[in-house]
Amino acid sequence: MNSASLISAVEDVLSQGCGLLDAVDPDTYGAELEGPPSSSIGAHYRHILDHFQCLLDGIRSRCINYDARRRSPIIETSSAAATVAT
């Protein structure tokens, strides 16, 4: 797969992410869910988005480093911030 095809595929998946963010109530997005492990939709979305950011950065630099994730806490609690980052 060439870089252009990969970027197009990433854009398609992130577009689906925008659909999710539009569909989820902002309070629900950041709310911690009950049960082990306690987490939120936002925490999971941030984790996924971090990997996409590393992938896109790596395409440019020709070195993908998933350990260099940004882990922005605002994306975990704010669906608006997650939409901007997406």
N, C-alpha and C positions, 0 to 999 in steps of 0.2 A: 504494500500500500504506500503510495507516495504521500508527501506532506499535505498537498492540497486535498486529497481524498480523506486523509485523517482529520484535518481541520474541519472539513465539511461534516464528517460524522460526529465530531465533537459538538459542532454548532447545532446539529439535529437533536442530540441528547440534551444539550443545555436549553434548547427551546422547549423541550418537554419539561425540564425543571422549572422554567418560567410558568408553564401551565399549572404545575403543582403549586407554586408559590401564589398564583392567582386564586387557586381553589381553596387554599387553607386559610382559615381565619388567623389574623396576626397573633391573637392571644394563644390560640392552639399551637401555633408554630413554635413558640418559645417555651411553652409549658412543659415541665418535667412530667414524664409519664410514670405511673406507679409500677412497682414490681422490679425485680432485679433484671438487668441493671437499670437503674433509673437514668433516663436520658430524655431527650426531646427530639421532635422532628427536626428542629433547627440544628441540633448538635450533629445529627446524622447527615443532614444536608451540607453543613459546613465541611464535614469530613470528606464527603464526595467531591464537593467543589474544590477543596484543597488539592485533591489528586488531579483534577482537570487543569487547575492552574499550573501545577508542576509539569504536566504533560505539555501544555502549550509553551511554557517557558523553555522546556527541554527541546522542543522542535526548533525553536529559534537558536538555541545555543548548541544543539546537537549532543546534549547531555541531560538526561532526565534523572533528577534526584528527588525521589519521593520523600526523603528524609528532610528536605528543605521546605516543608509545607509551612504556610503562613499562619494557620490556626487562629484566624481572627475571631475573637469572642463575640464581637458585635453581630457577626453573621449567624451565630447560634441563637440569638435572642430577637433579632429584628428581621422580619421577612422583607422589609423595604431595603435594608442593607444587603440582604442576600440577592434580591432582584438586581440591584445595581452591580454587584460583583458578578452575577451570572451574565 
